[in-house]
Protein backbone atom coordinates (compact mmCIF):
# COMPACT_ATOMS: atom_id res chain seq x y z
CA UNK A 1 0.00 0.00 0.00
CA UNK A 2 1.25 3.44 -0.89
CA UNK A 3 1.92 5.80 2.00
CA UNK A 4 -0.45 8.29 0.36
CA UNK A 5 -3.30 5.79 0.73
CA UNK A 6 -2.93 5.48 4.52
CA UNK A 7 -5.80 5.97 6.91
CA UNK A 8 -5.71 7.04 10.55
CA UNK A 9 -6.84 3.51 11.48
CA UNK A 10 -3.46 2.23 10.21
CA UNK A 11 -1.35 4.62 12.31
CA UNK A 12 -0.34 3.80 15.87
CA UNK A 13 1.68 5.02 18.79
CA UNK A 14 3.61 2.46 20.79
CA UNK A 15 4.50 2.80 24.45
CA UNK A 16 8.21 3.21 24.97
CA UNK A 17 8.86 4.22 21.35
CA UNK A 18 8.90 7.83 20.14
CA UNK A 19 7.00 8.84 17.01
CA UNK A 20 4.23 7.21 15.03
CA UNK A 21 4.12 3.91 13.17
CA UNK A 22 2.19 2.40 10.31
CA UNK A 23 0.70 -0.97 11.19
CA UNK A 24 1.28 -3.58 8.50
CA UNK A 25 -0.01 -6.91 9.74
CA UNK A 26 -0.09 -9.09 12.81
CA UNK A 27 2.42 -11.84 13.47
CA UNK A 28 2.30 -14.72 15.95
CA UNK A 29 4.06 -12.67 18.60
CA UNK A 30 3.00 -9.12 17.80
CA UNK A 31 2.66 -6.81 14.83
CA UNK A 32 4.85 -5.60 11.96
CA UNK A 33 5.29 -1.82 11.97
CA UNK A 34 6.99 0.83 9.86
CA UNK A 35 8.24 4.09 11.37
CA UNK A 36 6.74 7.27 9.94
CA UNK A 37 10.06 9.03 9.39
CA UNK A 38 12.79 9.41 6.76
CA UNK A 39 14.18 5.92 7.31
CA UNK A 40 10.87 4.00 7.24
CA UNK A 41 12.41 1.31 9.45
CA UNK A 42 10.33 -1.85 9.68
CA UNK A 43 10.30 -3.95 12.82
CA UNK A 44 8.17 -6.31 14.86
CA UNK A 45 6.61 -5.12 18.10
CA UNK A 46 5.84 -7.79 20.67
CA UNK A 47 2.31 -8.22 21.92
CA UNK A 48 3.51 -7.12 25.35
CA UNK A 49 3.85 -3.49 24.12
CA UNK A 50 0.87 -1.19 24.36
CA UNK A 51 -0.14 -0.27 20.80
CA UNK A 52 -2.72 2.51 20.46
CA UNK A 53 -4.37 3.04 17.08
CA UNK A 54 -4.85 6.80 16.56
CA UNK A 55 -8.35 6.29 15.15
CA UNK A 56 -9.41 4.95 18.56
CA UNK A 57 -7.77 7.64 20.73
CA UNK A 58 -10.01 10.22 22.44
CA UNK A 59 -9.38 13.45 24.33
CA UNK A 60 -11.24 14.21 27.55
CA UNK A 61 -13.78 17.03 27.41
CA UNK A 62 -16.13 18.69 29.89
CA UNK A 63 -19.21 18.37 27.66
CA UNK A 64 -21.94 15.74 27.94
CA UNK A 65 -20.05 13.13 25.89
CA UNK A 66 -16.96 13.40 28.09
CA UNK A 67 -14.53 12.85 25.21
CA UNK A 68 -13.94 13.67 21.57
CA UNK A 69 -12.14 11.52 19.02
CA UNK A 70 -8.60 12.51 18.17
CA UNK A 71 -9.53 12.35 14.49
CA UNK A 72 -11.95 15.27 14.94
CA UNK A 73 -9.31 17.33 16.75
CA UNK A 74 -6.73 16.61 14.04
CA UNK A 75 -9.24 17.54 11.34
CA UNK A 76 -10.08 20.82 13.09
CA UNK A 77 -6.38 21.62 13.45
CA UNK A 78 -5.79 20.91 9.78
CA UNK A 79 -8.76 22.96 8.59
CA UNK A 80 -7.56 25.90 10.71
CA UNK A 81 -3.76 25.74 10.36
CA UNK A 82 -3.03 23.46 7.37
CA UNK A 83 0.65 22.47 7.60
CA UNK A 84 1.92 25.40 9.69
CA UNK A 85 1.03 25.18 13.36
CA UNK A 86 1.56 28.48 15.18
CA UNK A 87 3.18 26.76 18.16
CA UNK A 88 6.15 24.51 18.78
CA UNK A 89 5.57 21.29 20.76
CA UNK A 90 8.43 22.43 23.03
CA UNK A 91 6.56 25.59 24.09
CA UNK A 92 5.94 26.13 27.78
CA UNK A 93 2.90 24.71 29.55
CA UNK A 94 0.95 28.00 29.58
CA UNK A 95 1.35 28.48 25.82
CA UNK A 96 0.38 24.87 25.11
CA UNK A 97 -2.83 25.15 27.12
CA UNK A 98 -3.69 28.51 25.51
CA UNK A 99 -3.21 27.04 22.04
CA UNK A 100 -5.21 23.90 22.79
CA UNK A 101 -8.05 25.95 24.23
CA UNK A 102 -8.40 27.54 20.79
CA UNK A 103 -8.43 24.12 19.12
CA UNK A 104 -10.75 22.38 21.60
CA UNK A 105 -12.30 24.88 24.06
CA UNK A 106 -14.14 22.17 26.00
CA UNK A 107 -11.09 19.99 26.77
CA UNK A 108 -10.92 18.85 30.39
CA UNK A 109 -8.04 20.77 31.96
CA UNK A 110 -7.92 18.38 34.91
CA UNK A 111 -7.40 15.29 32.72
CA UNK A 112 -5.47 16.60 29.69
CA UNK A 113 -1.86 17.35 30.60
CA UNK A 114 0.64 19.56 28.81
CA UNK A 115 2.57 16.40 27.89
CA UNK A 116 -0.57 15.16 26.08
CA UNK A 117 -0.73 18.40 24.07
CA UNK A 118 2.98 18.15 23.24
CA UNK A 119 2.41 14.60 22.01
CA UNK A 120 -0.57 15.68 19.91
CA UNK A 121 1.41 18.51 18.28
CA UNK A 122 4.30 16.14 17.56
CA UNK A 123 1.91 13.59 16.02
CA UNK A 124 0.28 16.31 13.92
CA UNK A 125 3.66 17.42 12.56
CA UNK A 126 4.62 13.82 11.74
CA UNK A 127 1.31 13.20 9.95
CA UNK A 128 1.58 16.45 7.95
CA UNK A 129 5.09 15.55 6.85
CA UNK A 130 4.78 11.82 6.16
CA UNK A 131 1.07 11.12 5.63
CA UNK A 132 -0.72 14.34 4.59
CA UNK A 133 -3.42 12.45 2.71
CA UNK A 134 -4.83 11.37 6.07
CA UNK A 135 -6.25 14.86 6.54
CA UNK A 136 -8.04 14.73 3.19
CA UNK A 137 -9.41 11.34 4.22
CA UNK A 138 -10.70 12.80 7.51
CA UNK A 139 -12.54 15.53 5.61
CA UNK A 140 -14.00 12.95 3.19
CA UNK A 141 -15.26 10.85 6.12
CA UNK A 142 -17.16 13.86 7.46
CA UNK A 143 -18.66 14.57 4.02
CA UNK A 144 -19.82 10.95 3.79
CA UNK A 145 -21.33 11.12 7.29
CA UNK A 146 -23.16 14.35 6.37
CA UNK A 147 -24.63 12.74 3.25
CA UNK A 148 -25.71 9.71 5.30
CA UNK A 149 -27.25 11.93 7.99
CA UNK A 150 -29.18 13.89 5.36
CA UNK A 151 -30.56 10.67 3.86
CA UNK A 152 -31.66 9.49 7.30
CA UNK A 153 -33.37 12.83 7.97
CA UNK A 154 -35.28 12.50 4.69
CA UNK A 155 -36.66 9.11 5.79
CA UNK A 156 -38.17 10.47 9.00
Secondary structure, DSSP 4 states (H G I P E B T S, - for coil): --GGG--GGGEEEETTEEEEEEEEEE-SSEEEEEESSSS--EEEEETTS-EEEGGG-EEEBSSTTSEEEHHHHHHHHHHHHTT--SS-TTS-HHHHHHHHHHH-TTB-TTT--HHHHHHHHHHHHHHHHH-THHHHHHHHHHHHHHHHHHHHHHH-
